[in-house]
Amino acid sequence: MPRARLDRRDLAAMVALMALGLALRLAWASGYGLGDDWIYRLDIANVLSGRIPSNPQNAYRFTWWLPTALSCRVLGLSERGLILPITTFAVLGLGVVYALGKALFGRAGAWMAALLLVVHPLDVAWSTMLAGDVIVSFFSGLCVLGLLRALEDAPSRAKRRWWAVAAAALWLAYHAKLSALMLVPALVAALVLERRRLDRQCLVFPAAAVLLFGGSIVWCWIFDHDPLAAYHGELTAQGLSGANAAAGHRVELGPFLGIYPGWLFLPDMLGDLLNSVYPHLVVLLALASPWLGLRTSLVAACWFASVFFGLEFNLQRADGVWIAGFRNIRHAHVFVYPLVLLLAGYLAGLRARWRRAGDALLVALLAFSAWQSVATASKTSVAFGDLRRAATFLAGLPRKPVYSDFQVRNWLPVLDVTPPLEGHELAYNDMAKRRLELADIRSGYLVTGGAREPYWGCIACIPSMSELEPGQWRLLAEFPGPPPRPWRPEPLRVWEAVDTGPVDGTQEGNDAGGESG
């Protein structure tokens, strides 16, 4: 049966769904504030100065740094300039998933797949952060779409074009992140499943892939004297090479291998379901499918299995122990597209057999997922908003030294104001030492409280109002926020040092100690 092509109604639906997805993401946008964002910003600064990124992990990732540098050339080396490309790829990904759903399940399946992605918590939250894995997902999806379209009954010229699109998309995904090559086993499996549709036009795919990837290897060999510079750069950046690799990155297999399954099925450390209940429903419907007569896409199943097991067992042996790099939530974004397609296939089949039950389940699922999306995205939205508000407020004050934790200090240069804000980092995770440092300050501003990156940020590093000596600091601003939470134990406040000599303890009102925390 020929796969359904896109028509004008589909294009209108894609635009509407992308607009809906963009509105939701912008309503709870996060922005700049992840722990290593400052590294990526420095790399883009290098590109704007005519150099390749200095971080070996990013040097080959031109699919990320080229559009980001272009964005920053127009918008400045700012938060908007850095985040805009990620959000753009995320929104375009909604269109790719719609097209994949149409190719696999028809128009109803396309709507379901795209709607499931619109309210997918991980995608909603991380699509407005500096998460290059979103770009990997986009080009991986485009690669699979190109393969499916190339297998349609179509003129030879159209087939060759789609095979070339698939190869180019895989190459661009690789240049967003090396782990994109974990898609290759899924592509091989898909070709085996659809082998009856293959003809000699499929030779365009390996020919184009050899040309593109060969060019990348030759480039690395000429300029880096290492044809595998991308791979070695990833290992170096993660600390997985060298004499100290085993000592610094040894992992216990049991807890380590439970990280990705935990993010799929269990609430995260902040109590949110990053993938809603999509994985749970896929498993339940797969188990019930023999009795319900439901089927989903084997191509999507191979895609999910390929990237999941590729990331799950991304381990190495060094000095007789297992080592691995840090596992970040954003790395799991590559599960999102195949996951929503798997679930959309089952839901489309369920709706075809029991329309009312299928519609009711879909509506309930979308409502629950929207709630989880807001719950997930709101935490980083509040946290990064605190950093933004503090820096913006300080930029409007007469210039004095700014004392804070390192997370605020790293955010200050993002505003790119003249003269620049002068940030000073207080003692890291040592309240007693920090109290002594604060007691010696006679001029400057201080940032206390507020939220930082809620997953792996250093909450103990944040100066607290309780650490201030009464009478030494004058409160300039307090910013509202949610009730106290472990990741935001007290409101964000900005203070100014008051050098009044000996403290007599009689000041009230806006002085530190004149109000409760």
N, C-alpha and C positions, 0 to 999 in steps of 0.2 A: 504493500500500500504506500503510495507516494506521501511524503511528509508535507504537511500544510505550509504554504508560503505565506509571507506577510502581505496584507493588503492595506488599504487606506484606513479601514476601521482599526486594524492592529496598530498602525502608526499613531492614530489618535489616542488609542488606549495607552500606548507606551508613554506618550507625552503627558497624559493625565496622571498616570501612576508615578512617573518621575517627579512631576510637580508635587504630588501628595507626599512622596518620600522626602523630597527636599524640604518641604514645609515642616514636617515632623522633625527632621534632623536639625534644622536651623532653630526651631523652637527650644530645643534642649542642647544647643551646640556647646562643645567643650572648649576647643581651641588648643593653644600652646600651653604645655605644662607637664608632660611626661618627663620622667627622670633623665632620659638621654636626648631630649629635644635640643638642648643647647649644642650637642655635638653635631646634629644634623644642620642646625642653623650655621655653625662655623663652616661646614662643608659647602653649603650654598653660598656663603660669603666668599669662599675660595673660587667657586665657579663664576660668580659675578666679577671676580678680579682676574678672570682668564686662566684659572688653574683647575686641575682635576681635584675632586675632594681628597683631602689628606687622609681621611679614615679609610684604611684598606678595605673595610667591609662595604663601603659605599662607592668606591672609585669606579667599579664596573656597572653600577646601578643607574645608568643614564635614563632609563625609563622613568625613574623617580626624579633625579636631579635636573634633567633638562627642562621638563615642563615647570618644575618648581622654580628654577632660576628665571625662566621666562615670566612666570607669575610675579616673582619678586622684582624683576626689572620694571614691571608696570606698576605694582602696588608698593614697592619698597620691601626691604628685608624685614617684614613685619609679620605679625600673627596671621593676618588675612592672606598675605602673599604665600606663606608657608603652608597654610591649611587648604587653600582653595583647590589645588590640584587633587588632593585626596578626596575631598567632597565631590568634585566633578566626576572622578572615576567611580565613586560609590553610586552616584545618581545614574550615570550611564550604565552601570552594572544592572540596575533595575530593568533597563531596556533589553540588555543581553539575556537576563533570566526570563523575561517575557518571551523573547524569541526562542529560547531553548524550550520553554514550556510548550509553545505552539508547535515546535518541531516534534516534540515527544508525545504530547497528549492532546493537541488541538487547542482551540481558543479557550475553552473552559479551564483547561489545565494551565494555560498561559496566565490567565487572570489569577488563578490560585497561587501559582508559583511567585508571581510578582507581588501579590498582596502579602504573602507570607514573608517575603523579603522586606517589604515596606516596614513591617513591625517586628523584624528580627532584632532582639535586644543588642547583640554584639555588633551588628552592622549599624544600627541606629547610633550607638554610642561612639564607636571607633571611626565612623566616617567623617567626624569633625575633629579628629585628632591627627597627629603626625604619625600615621600608621601605614607604611608602605605596603603592608600585606594586602590592603584593599586593592592596590594596583595589580598585585599578583593574581588575586581572584578575578579581576576584570579580564585580564588577558588570557587567563586559563579558561574562563567561560567563553571568550571569543574564539579560542582555539577549538574547543569542543563544538561550538556552533558551526565553525567553518567545516569541521569534519562531517557533521550531520548534513549540512547543506551540500557538501561535495558528494555525498552518497545518494542524493535524490536523483530521480529520473529527469535529467536536464541535458541541454546541449553540451558537447565536450568542452567548449570554450568556457562555459559557466562553471563546469566541474573543475577545470584547471584553475580558474580564478579562486574558487573556494578552497582548494587544496593549498594554494599559495597563501591565502589568508590564514589558514590553520597553522602553517609553518611559521609565518611571520609573527603571529600572535604568541606562539610558544617561545620564539626567540625573544620577543619583547617581555614576556613574563619572566624568562630567565634573567634578563637584564634589569628586572625589578627586584629579583631575589633568586639566588641559586636554587633554593628548594623547589622552585617551579618545575624542575625536571622530574620531581616525584609524580607529575602527571603522565609521564611517558608510559608506564605500565598500563594505565587506564586507556590510553590511546591505542596501544597494541591490543588490549582486550576488546575494545570497541571494534577494531578492524576485524578481529577474529569472529566476533558475533555477527558482523555485517559483511562477511567475506563474499557472499553471493552478489552483493552490489558493487564489488570492486571491479574496475577495469583498468586499462593501462594508464588512464589519466591520473590514477593515484600515485604514479611515479613522480609527479610534480612535488608531492609532499617531501619525500626523502631528498630529492634533488635540491629543493629550496632550503631545507633544513641544513644540509651539508654545506651549502654555499654560505648561509648566514652564520651558523655556528663556527664553521671553518674560518670565516672572516674574523670572528671574535677571538678565536684562538691565535690566529696569526698576529692580530693587533697586540694581544698580551705578550706574545713572544718577542715582537719587535720592540715594544716600549717598556715592558717590564722584565724582559729576559726570562719569562716564565709562562709557558702556554697555559698553565693552570693557575694563573694569578688570582682569578676570582675565587676559586676554591681555597687556596692558601690564605687569601685575604680574610675570608670568613673565619677560618680556623684561628688566625692570629687575633682578630678582633674579639673573638669569644674566649681567648685564652686557652685554646685546645691544642696548641703546639708549643714546643719548648720544654725545658727541663721541669718546669713547675706545673705542667698541665695536670698530672695525676694528683698532686697535692691540693691544687686549688679547685678542681672540678670533679672530684670523685662523687659518685651518686650511689645511693642504695636503690636497687632495682625496684623493689616493691613500691615504696612511696613515689618514686620518680615516674614509674609507668602508670601510676594512678592519676597523674595530673590531668592529662587530656580527657580520659573518661570522666573524671570528676567535673570538669568544666562542661561536658556534654550533658550529664545527667543530674548533677547535684547543684545546690545553691553555691555561689562563690563565697569568698571570705566576708563579703558584705551582705550576704543573704539574698542575692538576686540570681535568677536563672538566666545565664548568658545566652542560652539557646532556646529559651522558653521551654515548652514541653514537646518540641519537635522531635528530638531523638526518642523520647518515650513513646510517642504515637507511631513513629516509624517501626519501632520494635514490636509494639502491640499489633499493629495492622499487618506486619509481616508474618507474625505468628498465627494470626487469625485468617490470613489470606486463603489458605486451602478451603476453609469453610465458607468464607464470604465471597470467594471467587474474584479476588482483587489482585491486580498486578501493577507493578511500577516499572520504571526504566532500568534495564540491566546496565545501560551505559552510565546512568547516574550512580548506580550501585558500585560499579567498577571505579568510577571517579572518586567517590567518597572513600572506598577501601584503599585506593592507591595513595591518596594524600594522608589519610589517617595513619595507616601502618608505616608509611614513609617517615612521618614526623614522630610517631610513637617510638619507633626503634632507631631513631637517629642517635646512635651511641657509638663510642669507640673504646678500644682497649688501649691502655697505656700503663706500663709498669705493673701489669697483672691486675689492674682494676678497671671498672667501667667509668668512663668520663663522658660528660655531655655539657652543652651550653645551657644557659638560662632559658627556661620556658616562660614565655610571656603570653598573656591572654591574646594579644593581637596576632600572634602566630597561628592561633586556631581559626582565624578568619577564612582560611582556605577550605574549611569544612562547610562553610555557610551555603554556597551555591548548590553543591550536590545534595546537601541535606534538604533544602527547601524543594528541590526537584523530586527527590525521593518521596517526600510527604505529599507534594502536589499530585504525583501520580496515583497514590493510594486514594487521596481525597476525590480526585476526578472520577476514579472508578466507583467509589462509594456513592457519589452524587448521581452517577449515571444509573445506578441500581435503586437507590433510595434517595430521591431528590430532597425531600424535606429533612430527613435525618442528616444528609450530607451538608445541606445549607446551614442547619442549626449548629452542627459541629464546627463548620468553618467560621461562622459568626462568633461563636463562643471562643474559639481558638484565637481569632484575630483580636478580640477584646482583651483576653488574658495577656496575649503577647504585647499589645500596645501598653498595657499597664506595666509589664516587666521592662519594656523598652524605656519608658519614662523613669521608672525606678532606677534602672541601670545608668542611663545617661545623665540623670539629674545630679548624681554624686560628683562626677568629674566636671559637670557644668558649674556646680557650686564651687568646687575646689579651685578650678582654673579661673573662675570668675573672681574669687578672692585675690588671687595673685594679680590679675589684671586691674582690679579696683585699687589695690594698694599701690601698684606702680603708677597708675594714672593719677591718683590723688597726690602722690609724692612729686610727680612731674610738674604739678601746678604750684608747688611751694618754692620759696627761695632755696637755693642750693646749699645743702649741708650734708655731711656724711649720713648714710642710711645704714642702720644696724638691724640685722635680721638673721634668720637661718639661711642656709645656702640656697634653699629652693626659691625664696624671694629674690635673693641676690642674682640668681641665674635668670630670673624673669626681667629684671630691670633693663638690660640692653635691648630688649625686644621693642621698646617704645622708640628707640633711636632719636632721642631728643638732644637738643643743644642748649647749654652744655649738658653732658651726660650725667646721669645719676651715679653717685659714688657709693657703691655698695660695699659693706663690710660684714663678713660672716662671723657670727658669734660661735661660741664653743659648740662642738658637735656632740649632741646626746649626753651632755654633762651639765646638769642643772647647777651644781655647786660652783663650778668654774664659770658658768655663764653669769651667775649672780655677781661674782667678783668683777667680771668684765663690765657688767652694766653699772655697777657702783662707781666705776672710774670714769664714766662718760659724762662730760660737761657740756657738750654741744653736739647736736645732731638729732636725727629722727630714729624712731624705733617702731618696728612692726611686731605686734604680738597677736597670738591667736589666729583664728581663721583655719581654713582647710588647706591641705596640700594634696598631691597625688594620692588618692585614697587607697590604692592597692599595695604599692610598695614604697610610697613616700615615707619620710622620716617624721612621724608625728611627735616623737620625743624631742626632736631638734627645735621645735617651735617655741620661742620664748612665750612665757605666760604672764598675764597681768600680776599673778601672785608673786612673781620673782622681783617685782619692782619695789624700790625703796619709796615710802610715802614722801611726797613733796619734791622728788627729784624729776618727775615727768609730768607733763601737762597733756591731757587727752585732746587730740585734734579732731579725730573722727572715729566713729564706731559704725560698722557696716552690718546691716541686718542679715539674717540667714536662718537656716532651719534650727530647730531645737538642738541642744547639745547631743552630739554623736561621738563615738570613739574616733572617727576620722575628722571631726570638727568639734573639739571639746569646749571651745569658748568662741565668742564673736571675734571677728577681725577688728583690730584697733591700731590706729597710728598715733604715736606720741611724739612730743618734742621735749628734749632735755631742758631743764630749768636749773641753771647754776645759781642757786640761792644761798650757798654756804651751808652752815650747819642746819640740819633738818630739825624743826621744833615740833613736828607732828600736829600742827594746828590747821593745815590746809584741808579744805574740803572741796566738794563740788567736782570739778574736772580733774583734780590731782589724783595720781595713782593711789589707790587705797581708799578713795572717797566714794566708791561704789562697789557693789558686789559683782563677782564674776559670773 
